[in-house]
Amino acid sequence: MMQTIKRFWLNLSVGILGLIVGFVNLLRWFDNNSLTKELIIGITCLSLGSVWIIYVLVKNKNDKKSNS
């Protein structure tokens, strides 16, 4: 049980970290409009981070349902 809780928080923190990295890169792109590398990295990290958090939350909800 403790392992599952640790895995949940680890997965959630990875998703939040992806959102932070994406947001920071988009802020860099807003400051310097000519660099498209920051835009691509920002959009990619934000997208993957959002999808990962949704996946973790849905999986956790389904696991709790199946265990009940």
C-alpha distance (Angstrom), angle and dihedral (degrees) to the residues before:
residue distance angle dihedral
M1 . . .
M2 3.79 . .
Q3 3.81 90.4 .
T4 3.81 90.4 55.3
I5 3.80 92.0 51.6
K6 3.83 91.6 49.0
R7 3.81 90.7 48.6
F8 3.81 91.1 50.4
W9 3.80 93.7 52.2
L10 3.80 91.8 44.0
N11 3.81 91.7 51.9
L12 3.79 91.3 46.1
S13 3.81 92.1 49.9
V14 3.82 90.8 50.1
G15 3.80 89.5 54.8
I16 3.81 92.2 47.7
L17 3.79 90.4 48.6
G18 3.81 89.3 52.9
L19 3.81 90.0 51.9
I20 3.79 91.5 50.3
V21 3.81 93.2 48.8
G22 3.80 90.9 48.2
F23 3.79 92.9 47.9
V24 3.82 92.7 48.9
N25 3.80 91.4 50.3
L26 3.79 91.2 49.8
L27 3.81 89.5 51.1
R28 3.81 88.9 52.0
W29 3.79 89.3 50.6
F30 3.82 91.7 51.2
D31 3.81 89.7 52.8
N32 3.82 93.4 47.5
N33 3.82 109.4 29.2
S34 3.80 95.4 -176.1
L35 3.82 98.1 68.2
T36 3.79 110.9 83.0
K37 3.81 92.5 178.9
E38 3.83 90.7 77.7
L39 3.80 90.7 47.9
I40 3.80 93.2 52.2
I41 3.81 93.6 44.9
G42 3.80 91.6 44.9
I43 3.79 95.3 50.9
T44 3.79 92.4 43.2
C45 3.81 94.4 49.8
L46 3.79 93.3 44.3
S47 3.79 91.6 49.3
L48 3.79 95.5 46.1
G49 3.80 92.7 42.8
S50 3.81 91.9 51.2
V51 3.79 93.4 47.2
W52 3.81 91.0 46.6
I53 3.82 93.4 51.7
I54 3.81 91.6 48.0
Y55 3.81 90.4 48.6
V56 3.82 92.7 49.4
L57 3.81 93.3 48.2
V58 3.82 94.0 46.6
K59 3.80 92.0 45.8
N60 3.80 91.2 49.1
K61 3.81 90.7 49.5
N62 3.81 91.8 49.4
D63 3.81 91.8 47.1
K64 3.80 90.8 52.8
K65 3.82 90.5 49.2
S66 3.79 93.4 50.4
N67 3.81 92.7 47.8
S68 3.81 93.3 51.9
